[in-house]
């Protein structure tokens, strides 16, 4: 792993972190997934699922509210498609 890409001691599964970063995921998202995989096992990560439904089914107000919870900058001027993309890439 190149020294400039070392995620630091807080990331527990550095190999998975690097794979996720290479796929274009953010540092925060990659670390969150890698740490969940280290805690529960790689096969368990992603199988938990959720009940929120597809972002396409959400209203713009609901999307902006979720973006505010995640502190996504520029959310107030984003349209629905931009909000969905920002939430998925966070």
Number of C-alpha atoms within 10 A of each C-alpha: 9 5 7 6 9 12 17 10 8 9 19 19 20 20 11 19 26 20 13 18 16 11 10 11 17 15 14 12 16 25 24 14 20 24 21 18 19 16 13 10 11 16 8 12 16 11 8 6 7 7 5 8 8 8 17 11 10 14 11 17 11 12 24 24 14 15 20 14 9 11 12 15 11 13 19 13 10 15 12 18 13 14 22 20 11 17 17 11 11 16
